[in-house]
Amino acid sequence: MKWAPVFSSFVFIGLVTVWELAARSMSELVLPAPSIVFPLLWTELKTGYFTPHLIQTGIEVIAGLFIGSLLGFLLGVFMGEFPWLRSLLSPYVIASQAVPKLALAPLFVLWFGFGMTSKIVITAMICFFPLLENTMTAMQRIDRDKENLFRVLHATRWETFIHLKIPEGLPSIMSGLRVAVVLALVGAVVGEFIGANKGLGAMIIASQGMMDTPLMFAVLILLTVYGMLLYGLVILIEKIVFAKYLYWGERK
């Protein structure tokens, strides 16, 4: 396990080497070499060229992730707690997710304009379902023996929810958040593809129009790093939350 980062580094070096060798036999328009892409990326980062686009996409991702995850969590709790509500809303929730978001993106742009709002709405819709599904499942799969114990102790529904269902369901809920944070970046970029003059997705479309493939690859690398950082942040939050619940559990 301790050698995993070393092996991972060797794999990365190997992939970059293969990329460099493959690019030498192709046109820069088709596959630019990493020896071209990485210096370009570094130069544009130093000059601040990417900064407004990174900020724009970051705001869309964070806002959409927060709104979509919060709504998904709250509705997941209610649908998990009340079977009649689950039966009532499940067909509509599934129907809303069955429609590809790429097909809905032009409609959201028409409704909310070319600004940031339409991108946040698209991102929120994409992040909504993983939290809803995982939270609802977590509420339903609580250990029945523990739930019966809480009933015997005359715990209220709220006390059962806070002290049993949330701690027991945290692994599933955080798993949904890990999925949502990756999808959030997809949602923001898809929204920027449809209509935007700022953001990493807009830069990909602009570089395509200018036939600037090295710039397109540089933006793709930025998006990859962005997604990995967001995922790592969620993992860190997950560890902190688990540690907090473990600490309070030991104190009790």
N, C-alpha and C positions, 0 to 999 in steps of 0.2 A: 504493500500500500504506500509506503514512504517513497518508493521509486516511481510512483505514478506520474508526478509532475515532470520528472526527467524523461520518461518514455513519451509523454505527451509533447514535450519540447522537440524531441527527435522526430515525432510524427509530423509536427508543424514544419520543421525544417525540410523534411522529405517532400511534403506537399508543395511547399514554395519552390523547391528545386525542380520538381516535375513540371510545375506551372511555368517556370522560367525556360526550361528546355523545350516545352511544347510551344511556347509563345515565339521562340526564335524561328520556328518553321512556318509561322503564320503571319499574316498582316497585322499591324498594330490596330487596325480598324476592327478586326475580328477578335483578337485576343492579345491585349497589351501585356507586356512582361511585368513582373513585380518590380524589376529594377527601374521601371518607368512609373508605375502606379504609386509605390510607397514614397518616393521623393516628391511626387506631385501632391500626395496627401499631406505630407509633412510641411511642405511649403505653404499650401493653402491654409493649413491650421495655424501656422505662425503668422500669416498675414491677416488672419481673422475673416477670411472669405467664407468659411463654413459656419462661423459663429451665429449669425442671425437665423440660419436654417436649422442649426442644432437646437437653438432656443425654441423656435416655432414648433418643431416636431416634438420636442420635449414637453412643452406646455400641453399640446394636444394629447399626447400619450398619458401624461399624469392626470389631467382633468378627466379624460374619457375613462381611464382605468378606475379612478376614484368613484365617479358617478355610476358607471356600469357595475362595478364590484359591490358598491353599497346597496344599490337597488336589487342586485342579484342575491346578496346575502339576506336582506330584509324579506324579500318575497320568498326566498328559500326557507327561511325560518317559519313564516306563516303557513306556507304550503306543507311543510313538514309537520307542523303542530296541528293543523286542521285538515283532516282528510276530505271534508266536503269542499274546501277551497281548492285543494289539489285536484279533485275531480272536475271542478268547474273551470279552472284556468289552464290545466295541462294541455288540452288540445290547442289552445291559442298560443301558448308559449312555444310549443313544438312547431306550429305553423309559422310563427315569426322567425324561427331559426332555420326553417327549411328553405326560405328564400335566400339565395346567395346575396351577400352584402354588396358585392361588386355591382350587382344588378340594381340595388337600391341606391347606390351612391349618387348617380345623376339626379335622382328624385330628391334626395336630401339637399343637394346643392341648389336645386330649383326652389325648395322650400326655405332653406336657411341662408342661401347666398354662398358666395365664393370665399367668405371669410373663415375664421377659425371654428365658428359654431358648428357648421356642417361636419367638419372633421371630428370634432369632439363627440357629436351624436353618433356617427358611424363607429367610432372607437368604443363608445359606451355600449352600443348594441352588441358588438362582438365580444366584449368582456362580460356582458351580463349573464350569458347562459352557463359558462363553467362554474361561476360562483353559485348560481341558483341551483343547478343540478347537484353539485357536491354538498351544498348546505342542506338541501332537502333530504338527500340520502343520509347525511350525518344525523339529522334529527330523527330519522326513521329507524336507524340501526343502533340505537342505544341499547346497552345491556339491560334486558328486562329484569334481571334479578336486582340490579342496582336501582332501577326505577321503582321496583316494588318496595325496596328498602326505604327510599325517600318517601313513598306513600305511607308506609308504616310509621315513619317519624313525623308524619303530618306536615311535610314540606309543601309550601305553596308551589303553584305552577312556575312562578318567577324564580323561586329558590332552586327548583329542579333544573330550570333552564340555565341559570348562571353557574351553579355548582356541579352539575352533572352533564348536561347536554353539550354545552359549549366546550368544556375541557375534553370530553370524550370525542367530540366531533372535530376538534381542531386539526388533526392530521388531514382529514378529508377536505376541510375548508381551505387550509393552506395549500393543499394540492391543487384545488381549483384556482387559487390566486396565482400559483406558479404558471398554470396554463394561460390564465387571463393576461398576465403581464407580457407574455410573448405575443399573444394575439393583439394586444393593444398597439404594439408597434406596427403590426400588419394593417390594422384598421386605419391608423393615422396616415400611413403611406398610401393606402388605397384611396383614401379621401383626397390626398394631394395629387394623385394621378389624374383624378377627374377634373379638378379645377383649383389651382393655387399658383401663386407667384412667389411663394416662399415655403421653405421646408425641404427636407431631404428627398421626399417623393417628387416634389416639383423639380428638384435638381436633376433627378434621373430622367425625367421627361425632357428637360431642357438640354441635357447632354446628348440625349438620343437625337433631338432635333438638330444639334450642331455636329452630329457624328463624332462626338468627342468620347470615344470609348474609354480611354484612361480615366477621365473624370468620372464616368459612370461607375467604373470599378472602384474608384476611391470612395465614392458615396456608398456603394454596397458594403465596403469594408467598415465604414463609419456606422452603418445600420447594424452590421453584425456585432460590432463592439458595443454599440448602444444597447442592443438586446441582451447581450451577455451581462452587462453591468446592471441592467434592470433586474434580470433574473437573479444575479448575485445579491442584490439589495433585498429582494423578497426572501431569499434563503437566510440572510442575516436577520431580518425581521422575524422570521419563523423561529430561529434559534432563541432570540430574545424573548418572544412570547412564550415558547415552551419552557424556557428557564424560569420565567416569572410564575407561570402556573405551577411548576414543580416546587418552587420556593414557597409559594403560599400553601401548597398542599402539604409540605413538610411541617410548616408552622402550625397547621391545623391538626 
